[in-house]
Amino acid sequence: MFERPQAGARALLVHLDLQAESEREDLSEFVDLARSAGADPVVTVRGSRRTPEAKYFVGSGKAEEIRELVKSEEIELVLINHAISPAQERNIEKLVECRVLDRTGLILDIFAQRARTHEGKLQVELAQLSHLSTRLVRGWTHLERQKGGIGLRGPGETQLETDRQLLGARIKQLKKRLAKVRQQREESRKGRVRADIPTVSLVGYTNAGKSTLFNRLCEKQAVYVADQLFATLDPTLRRIELPSQEPIILADTVGFIRHLPHDLVESFRSTLTETREADLLLHVIDAGDEERQLKIEQVNDVLNEIGADMVPQIEIYNKIDTVEDLEPHINLSVGGGRERIYLSAVSGEGIDLLLTRLSERFVPSCQRISLKLPPHTGKLRARLFSVAEVLNDDVDEQGNILLEVEINSHELSRLQSDSEFSSYLPDSESENLEL
């Protein structure tokens, strides 16, 4: 249902330097967004204003300049590096007579192209329809449109009302289907909690190298990697073993960006639960980015918005291979600051430091248990010798096996979940079991 610019469409970019810091956008980032969507940026129109103009967002003179460039450069698409109102979008379209997309619409289009999983497609469609519902009026400018009232309703008004009802019904249906997906995701998460396996989530600004780091830690091409914004959309979870033999769940998530559309944050809230419920966040940062501090703050703002601001965080300064005289090392947190690890996901430099640090952070809790096992349980005895430290091994007069072992909680949980062994092991509340 969402209008999408054709691949390779000749695009004119519009960028305003606004006085308010909260409303400013990055032009180079917008160019990358346009290219990520498949557009071909042909010309850029820049300007500066204290505040946006009500009718065209840009001033009337700048709007006329855009109209002339659209004609002379055979522009097919006008992209505006700001969130504009439906009325402003409609007014510009009427003036330039070609498709107009604001920053929010462009990001939604990129997400629509990247979605691969069923859940991702549902989330993107919900965000698109929520955005589109405020712009229905644009599609019916050729029809009579009155505000309503007896004798004043035109065919446009009737069609708009029909469209609103159809959109409302579809949005309601999508929310219901996403609720089921959220329930399934929650059940999976509860299973990981019961197994006592910690979750580590990769977060960061888009194109900081999260997916490359994810693949490096998984030691295989687990997710798609590309030098473009929002290459990863659908979350990917993998179980990996740390050098300490401790298992963790590693989650690769969608990248954040300045002024991430609210409809997207809301629609992707279930996906972002993996971040909110994680035991640790690895905040991946491009070490060579001159604006990295600003982007760090913007990522933290989104984490705060989704309720993940209290999750422990390690800052991963990635891409050190692009920075001269920067070697892999660890800066431990000092004075309340966050711990930093400098590495390169591409070359693998510093990955050992990260894995060692994760092993130290997730040292498995161990418990000492005494077991009295029947003679026929030799298979369980052999399994305990392979996964636990056997402190004492003896046999009584009846041939029962007497064991005293020290075992970490994860290995004990695995054995308890195995029906072949569970009846001979202590439950989670017992320290000893004698049969």
Summary of the structure (lengths in Angstrom):
residues: 435
radius of gyration: 28.2
end to end distance: 65.5
largest distance: 102.1
contacts: 1345
relative contact order: 0.08
helix: 41%
strand: 22%
